[in-house]
């Protein structure tokens, strides 16, 4: 073989070896786990207004149990199913939370190992098969009107090295991501309801009546102390019907009471039986209210009268407004507890005779009181009468709407709220100042 042929053979062999070597070298591949980094969790969920239900399940370490909370739209009415279907003020808040969820991205892959779930805090709180009670996350689910799931994720621990980021896992999947998460998914009852319970402003309140009495539970007798009536004169000045010699109305204390009424917040609700939502006497005659219902009523500090009225353990506060709406707040028994034990009841909290967290039952009614809108003289001009008629009708409508809202519920208020609106008449009097 000639030198040229030898050389050509060696070159050809070298080329073949190089090709073989290149083919044989393992390729650098990108793991599948990183393919979807940067993508949205729920790419098909694009319109926050399609969200009709929000379900949030948290984990309570103290009781080692899941705590469900839900807000939903049923037939155009927003309610809180987890809290006896109490009316919710949820449309705007839920849409905002849904919009935030829509924008959550898979910012960073963190683990494909189930063994890491506890440390990252992404164990499903509803997973009864999970052996660990630690590392339970918060499950957040959005559904549309047909109950189809729009978004569903488990929110885990915060990343200490990246503020604003949380570990996130989708139920049924092993993979865990780090994601920027700023969605507002509060499960606090007060965050989802109309907080202005009485819908009244300071300037509208023009009469207060402290109907002071209490029930002697030993004898079941009513011990009456009389009515203390406060009428607004002008601005923040008030007159009273029972002012002892040498004393006068303490305007500051009265105005503090007015402020407490305006700011009254509810801490919880309990549904009334159907028979209690109307006239108690009619309900008793028709049999729509049972002895069990009455016992529940009494256990909460409210006592029906033969005339169809209602008395309460700790008297009443009547509030009249310039709209012609008169509220009656009846103060009942103490309720012990905090959190959901107060907001919704937990089966036993209402029967406790002592414990942490002192609250109070309140039975609220509303009606139209025409004395709050005195009719103009017959000789008054047509415009004045027409204006009065419009105001009176607005007052009737508001009273009717509020009465319907209050009819279905016992309310629970915190002890400090009760102490601010339930005071004896002596608190509103002071020694007469020398001229």
C-alpha positions as CSV (number, residue, x, y, z in Angstrom):
1,X,0.0,0.0,0.0
2,X,1.4,3.3,-1.0
3,X,2.1,6.0,1.5
4,X,-0.7,8.2,0.1
5,X,-3.2,5.3,0.5
6,X,-2.0,4.7,4.1
7,X,-2.4,8.3,5.0
8,X,-5.9,8.5,3.5
9,X,-6.9,5.4,5.4
10,X,-5.7,6.8,8.7
11,X,-7.5,10.1,8.1
12,X,-10.7,8.3,7.3
13,X,-10.4,6.1,10.4
14,X,-9.9,9.2,12.6
15,X,-12.9,10.9,11.2
16,X,-15.0,7.8,11.9
17,X,-13.7,7.6,15.5
18,X,-14.4,11.3,16.0
19,X,-18.0,10.8,14.8
20,X,-18.5,7.8,17.0
21,X,-17.1,9.7,20.0
22,X,-19.4,12.6,19.4
23,X,-22.4,10.3,19.1
24,X,-21.4,8.5,22.2
25,X,-21.0,11.5,24.5
26,X,-24.1,12.0,26.7
27,X,-26.1,15.1,25.7
28,X,-26.7,17.8,28.3
29,X,-30.5,17.8,28.8
30,X,-32.8,20.2,30.6
31,X,-34.8,18.4,33.3
32,X,-38.6,18.3,32.7
33,X,-39.1,20.1,36.0
34,X,-37.8,23.3,34.5
35,X,-39.8,23.3,31.3
36,X,-42.9,25.1,32.8
37,X,-41.0,27.6,35.0
38,X,-42.4,31.0,34.4
39,X,-45.8,29.8,33.3
40,X,-49.1,30.6,35.0
41,X,-50.5,28.0,37.3
42,X,-54.0,28.4,35.9
43,X,-53.6,29.7,32.3
44,X,-57.2,28.9,31.4
45,X,-58.6,31.0,34.3
46,X,-58.6,34.5,32.8
47,X,-61.7,36.3,34.0
48,X,-62.0,36.9,37.7
49,X,-65.7,37.7,37.4
50,X,-66.4,34.0,36.6
51,X,-65.4,33.1,40.2
52,X,-68.6,32.4,42.2
53,X,-67.1,30.5,45.1
54,X,-64.0,30.8,47.2
55,X,-63.1,27.9,49.5
56,X,-60.2,28.3,52.0
57,X,-59.2,25.4,54.2
58,X,-56.6,26.2,57.0
59,X,-55.0,23.8,59.4
60,X,-55.5,24.3,63.2
61,X,-52.4,23.0,65.0
62,X,-54.1,23.2,68.4
63,X,-57.0,20.9,67.4
64,X,-55.1,19.0,64.6
65,X,-58.1,19.6,62.3
66,X,-58.9,21.4,59.1
67,X,-60.9,24.6,59.3
68,X,-63.0,25.3,56.2
69,X,-64.3,28.7,55.2
70,X,-66.3,29.5,52.1
71,X,-68.0,32.4,50.3
72,X,-70.3,31.7,47.5
73,X,-72.9,33.3,45.2
74,X,-76.2,31.4,45.2
75,X,-79.0,32.8,43.0
76,X,-77.4,36.3,43.0
77,X,-77.0,36.3,46.8
78,X,-73.6,36.2,48.4
79,X,-73.4,34.0,51.5
80,X,-71.0,32.3,53.8
81,X,-71.9,28.6,53.9
82,X,-69.4,27.8,56.7
83,X,-71.2,30.4,58.9
84,X,-74.8,29.4,58.6
85,X,-75.2,31.0,55.1
86,X,-74.9,34.5,56.6
87,X,-75.1,37.2,54.0
88,X,-71.7,38.2,52.7
89,X,-70.4,41.4,51.2
90,X,-68.2,39.4,48.9
91,X,-68.5,40.2,45.3
92,X,-65.7,42.9,45.0
93,X,-63.4,41.1,47.5
94,X,-63.7,37.8,45.8
95,X,-63.1,39.2,42.4
96,X,-59.9,40.9,43.7
97,X,-58.7,37.7,45.2
98,X,-59.5,35.8,42.0
99,X,-57.5,38.4,39.9
100,X,-54.5,37.9,42.2
101,X,-54.7,34.1,41.8
102,X,-54.9,34.4,38.0
103,X,-51.5,36.1,38.0
104,X,-49.6,33.6,40.1
105,X,-46.7,32.1,38.2
106,X,-44.4,29.1,38.7
107,X,-41.5,31.3,39.4
108,X,-39.0,28.7,40.6
109,X,-39.0,24.9,40.7
110,X,-38.1,23.6,44.2
111,X,-38.8,19.9,44.6
112,X,-40.3,16.8,43.1
113,X,-39.8,14.8,46.3
114,X,-42.9,14.0,48.4
115,X,-40.6,13.7,51.4
116,X,-40.0,17.5,51.2
117,X,-43.7,18.4,51.4
118,X,-43.8,18.6,55.2
119,X,-40.7,20.8,55.5
120,X,-42.1,23.1,52.8
121,X,-45.5,23.3,54.4
122,X,-47.5,22.0,51.4
123,X,-49.2,18.9,52.8
124,X,-52.9,19.1,51.8
125,X,-55.0,20.0,55.0
126,X,-57.7,17.8,53.6
127,X,-55.4,14.8,53.1
128,X,-56.6,12.2,55.7
129,X,-54.0,9.7,54.4
130,X,-51.0,11.9,55.3
131,X,-49.4,10.7,58.4
132,X,-47.7,14.0,59.4
133,X,-49.7,16.6,61.3
134,X,-46.9,19.1,60.7
135,X,-46.3,20.9,57.5
136,X,-50.0,21.3,56.6
137,X,-50.6,24.2,54.2
138,X,-53.7,26.2,53.3
139,X,-55.8,25.0,50.4
140,X,-57.4,27.7,48.2
141,X,-60.0,26.8,45.6
142,X,-62.0,28.9,43.2
143,X,-65.1,27.6,41.4
144,X,-67.6,29.0,38.9
145,X,-71.4,29.0,39.1
146,X,-71.5,25.4,37.9
147,X,-69.1,24.3,40.7
148,X,-66.3,23.6,38.1
149,X,-62.9,24.2,39.6
150,X,-61.1,27.3,38.2
151,X,-58.1,27.2,40.4
152,X,-56.9,24.9,43.2
153,X,-53.6,25.1,45.1
154,X,-51.9,24.5,48.4
155,X,-50.1,27.4,49.9
156,X,-47.1,26.5,52.0
157,X,-44.4,28.3,54.0
158,X,-42.9,31.7,53.2
159,X,-39.4,31.8,51.7
160,X,-37.1,33.4,54.2
161,X,-34.6,34.4,51.5
162,X,-37.3,35.9,49.2
163,X,-39.9,38.1,50.9
164,X,-43.3,37.8,49.2
165,X,-42.7,34.3,47.9
166,X,-44.4,31.1,49.1
167,X,-44.0,27.4,48.4
168,X,-46.9,26.3,46.3
169,X,-48.2,22.9,45.2
170,X,-51.2,21.8,43.2
171,X,-53.3,19.1,44.8
172,X,-52.5,15.6,43.5
173,X,-49.1,16.6,42.2
174,X,-45.7,16.1,43.8
175,X,-44.0,19.1,42.3
176,X,-43.4,22.2,44.5
177,X,-42.7,25.7,43.2
178,X,-41.7,29.0,44.7
179,X,-44.2,31.7,43.7
180,X,-44.8,35.3,44.4
181,X,-48.1,35.3,46.2
182,X,-50.0,38.4,47.3
183,X,-53.6,37.2,47.1
184,X,-55.9,38.3,49.9
185,X,-57.7,35.2,51.1
186,X,-58.8,36.2,54.6
187,X,-61.0,33.7,56.5
188,X,-62.0,36.2,59.1
189,X,-65.7,36.4,59.4
190,X,-65.7,40.2,59.9
191,X,-63.8,40.7,56.6
192,X,-66.6,39.3,54.5
193,X,-69.7,40.9,56.0
194,X,-71.3,44.3,56.1
195,X,-69.5,45.8,59.1
196,X,-72.0,48.7,59.5
197,X,-74.6,46.6,61.2
198,X,-77.1,49.3,61.9
199,X,-76.4,51.4,58.9
200,X,-76.5,54.6,60.9
201,X,-74.4,57.7,61.3
202,X,-73.8,59.9,64.3
203,X,-75.7,62.8,62.9
204,X,-78.8,60.6,62.3
205,X,-79.3,59.5,65.9
206,X,-81.7,61.9,67.7
207,X,-83.2,59.8,70.6
208,X,-81.8,57.2,72.9
209,X,-83.9,55.2,75.4
210,X,-82.2,53.1,78.1
211,X,-84.9,50.7,79.2
212,X,-83.3,49.5,82.4
213,X,-84.5,46.2,83.8
214,X,-83.2,42.7,84.4
215,X,-84.6,39.2,84.8
216,X,-84.3,37.7,88.3
217,X,-83.5,34.2,87.1
218,X,-84.3,32.7,90.5
219,X,-87.9,34.0,90.6
220,X,-88.3,34.8,86.8
221,X,-89.5,38.2,87.8
222,X,-88.8,41.4,85.9
223,X,-87.0,44.0,88.0
224,X,-87.6,47.4,86.4
225,X,-85.6,50.5,87.0
226,X,-87.4,52.7,84.6
227,X,-86.7,54.4,81.2
228,X,-84.0,57.0,80.8
229,X,-84.7,59.0,77.6
230,X,-82.2,61.2,75.9
231,X,-83.3,63.6,73.2
232,X,-80.9,65.5,71.0
233,X,-81.3,69.2,71.1
234,X,-78.7,70.5,68.6
235,X,-75.4,69.3,67.5
236,X,-74.0,67.2,70.4
237,X,-76.3,68.6,73.1
238,X,-78.8,66.4,74.8
239,X,-81.7,66.6,77.2
240,X,-83.0,63.9,79.5
241,X,-86.3,63.0,81.1
242,X,-85.0,62.0,84.6
243,X,-82.3,64.3,85.9
244,X,-82.0,64.5,89.7
245,X,-81.6,67.9,91.3
246,X,-78.1,69.1,91.3
247,X,-77.1,67.1,88.2
248,X,-77.1,67.6,84.5
249,X,-76.6,65.5,81.3
250,X,-73.0,64.6,80.6
251,X,-72.8,65.4,76.8
252,X,-69.4,63.8,76.5
253,X,-70.6,60.4,77.8
254,X,-73.7,60.5,75.7
255,X,-71.7,61.2,72.5
256,X,-69.4,58.3,73.4
257,X,-72.4,56.1,73.5
258,X,-73.5,57.4,70.1
259,X,-70.1,56.6,68.7
260,X,-70.2,53.1,70.2
261,X,-73.6,52.5,68.5
262,X,-72.3,53.7,65.1
263,X,-69.2,51.5,65.4
264,X,-71.0,48.4,66.7
265,X,-69.4,45.3,65.1
266,X,-70.7,41.8,65.3
267,X,-68.4,38.9,66.2
268,X,-70.7,36.1,65.3
269,X,-74.1,34.9,64.4
270,X,-76.5,32.1,65.2
271,X,-79.6,31.3,63.1
272,X,-83.0,31.6,64.6
273,X,-85.6,29.0,64.1
274,X,-88.1,29.9,61.4
275,X,-90.9,30.5,63.9
276,X,-88.9,33.2,65.7
277,X,-88.4,35.4,62.7
278,X,-91.9,37.0,63.0
279,X,-94.4,37.7,65.7
280,X,-93.8,35.3,68.6
281,X,-97.4,35.2,69.7
282,X,-98.6,34.3,66.2
283,X,-95.9,31.7,66.0
284,X,-96.9,30.1,69.3
285,X,-100.6,30.1,68.2
286,X,-99.9,28.5,64.8
287,X,-97.4,26.1,66.3
288,X,-94.5,27.4,64.2
289,X,-92.4,27.7,67.3
290,X,-91.7,24.7,69.4
291,X,-90.9,24.3,73.1
292,X,-87.4,23.4,72.1
293,X,-87.1,26.7,70.2
294,X,-88.4,28.6,73.3
295,X,-85.8,26.8,75.5
296,X,-83.1,27.9,73.1
297,X,-84.4,31.4,73.2
298,X,-84.4,31.4,77.0
299,X,-80.9,29.8,77.2
300,X,-79.6,32.8,75.3
301,X,-81.2,35.3,77.7
302,X,-84.4,36.2,75.9
303,X,-87.9,35.6,77.4
304,X,-91.1,35.7,75.3
305,X,-94.1,37.3,77.0
306,X,-97.8,36.2,76.7
307,X,-98.5,39.3,74.6
308,X,-96.0,38.3,72.0
309,X,-93.3,40.6,73.2
310,X,-89.7,39.8,74.2
311,X,-87.7,40.6,77.3
312,X,-84.0,40.1,77.9
313,X,-81.6,39.4,80.7
314,X,-80.0,42.8,80.8
315,X,-82.5,45.3,79.5
316,X,-82.8,47.1,76.2
317,X,-81.4,50.1,74.3
318,X,-83.7,51.9,71.9
319,X,-82.1,54.0,69.2
320,X,-84.2,56.4,67.0
321,X,-82.9,58.2,63.9
322,X,-84.0,61.2,61.9
323,X,-84.9,58.7,59.1
324,X,-87.7,57.4,61.3
325,X,-86.0,54.0,62.0
326,X,-86.2,52.8,65.6
327,X,-83.8,50.0,66.6
328,X,-84.2,47.9,69.7
329,X,-81.1,46.1,71.0
330,X,-81.9,43.5,73.7
331,X,-79.0,42.2,75.7
332,X,-78.9,38.5,76.6
333,X,-76.6,35.9,78.0
334,X,-72.8,35.7,78.0
335,X,-71.0,33.7,75.3
336,X,-67.6,32.4,76.0
337,X,-64.9,31.6,73.4
338,X,-62.8,33.1,70.6
339,X,-62.5,32.6,66.9
340,X,-64.9,30.3,65.2
341,X,-66.4,29.3,68.6
342,X,-67.8,32.8,68.7
343,X,-68.3,33.6,65.0
344,X,-70.2,30.4,64.1
345,X,-70.4,28.3,67.3
346,X,-68.8,24.9,67.6
347,X,-71.5,22.8,69.2
348,X,-70.4,23.3,72.8
349,X,-69.3,26.9,73.1
350,X,-72.8,28.3,73.6
351,X,-73.3,26.1,76.6
352,X,-70.1,27.0,78.4
353,X,-70.5,28.7,81.8
354,X,-67.0,30.1,82.0
355,X,-63.8,30.3,80.0
356,X,-61.6,32.7,78.0
357,X,-63.2,35.3,75.8
358,X,-66.4,36.9,77.0
359,X,-69.0,38.0,74.5
360,X,-72.8,38.8,74.6
361,X,-75.9,37.7,72.7
362,X,-77.9,40.6,71.2
363,X,-81.4,40.4,69.8
364,X,-81.9,43.3,67.3
365,X,-85.1,44.5,65.7
366,X,-86.0,47.5,63.5
367,X,-89.3,49.3,62.8
368,X,-90.6,52.6,61.5
369,X,-91.3,55.2,64.1
370,X,-93.2,58.1,62.7
371,X,-92.4,60.3,65.7
372,X,-88.9,60.6,64.3
373,X,-90.4,62.3,61.2
374,X,-93.2,64.6,62.4
375,X,-95.8,65.3,59.7
376,X,-95.8,68.9,58.5
377,X,-98.8,71.1,59.2
378,X,-101.7,70.6,56.8
379,X,-101.3,74.2,55.7
380,X,-97.7,73.6,54.6
381,X,-96.9,74.0,50.9
382,X,-97.1,71.0,48.5
383,X,-93.3,70.8,48.1
384,X,-92.8,70.5,51.9
385,X,-95.4,67.7,52.1
386,X,-94.0,65.9,49.1
387,X,-90.5,66.0,50.7
388,X,-91.9,64.6,54.0
389,X,-93.7,61.8,52.2
390,X,-90.5,60.8,50.3
391,X,-88.5,60.8,53.5
392,X,-91.2,58.9,55.4
393,X,-91.4,56.3,52.6
394,X,-87.5,56.0,52.6
395,X,-87.6,55.4,56.3
396,X,-90.3,52.8,56.0
397,X,-88.4,51.0,53.3
398,X,-85.2,51.0,55.3
399,X,-86.9,49.8,58.5
400,X,-88.5,47.0,56.5
401,X,-85.2,46.0,54.9
402,X,-83.3,46.0,58.2
403,X,-86.1,44.2,60.0
404,X,-85.8,41.4,57.4
405,X,-82.1,41.2,57.8
406,X,-82.2,41.1,61.6
407,X,-85.1,38.7,61.8
408,X,-83.1,35.5,61.0
409,X,-80.2,36.0,63.4
410,X,-79.1,36.1,67.0
411,X,-76.0,38.4,67.0
412,X,-72.9,38.0,69.2
413,X,-70.8,41.1,70.2
414,X,-67.6,41.3,72.0
415,X,-67.6,42.2,75.7
416,X,-65.9,45.6,75.2
417,X,-68.6,46.5,72.6
418,X,-71.3,45.5,75.1
419,X,-69.7,47.5,77.9
420,X,-69.6,50.6,75.6
421,X,-73.3,50.5,74.7
422,X,-74.8,49.0,77.9
423,X,-74.4,51.6,80.7
424,X,-76.7,52.7,83.5
425,X,-78.3,56.1,83.4
426,X,-75.9,57.3,86.1
427,X,-73.0,57.2,83.6
428,X,-74.7,59.9,81.6
429,X,-75.1,62.4,84.5
430,X,-72.7,64.6,86.3
431,X,-72.8,67.2,89.0
432,X,-74.3,70.5,87.9
433,X,-71.6,72.9,87.1
434,X,-71.7,76.3,88.9
435,X,-72.6,79.3,86.6
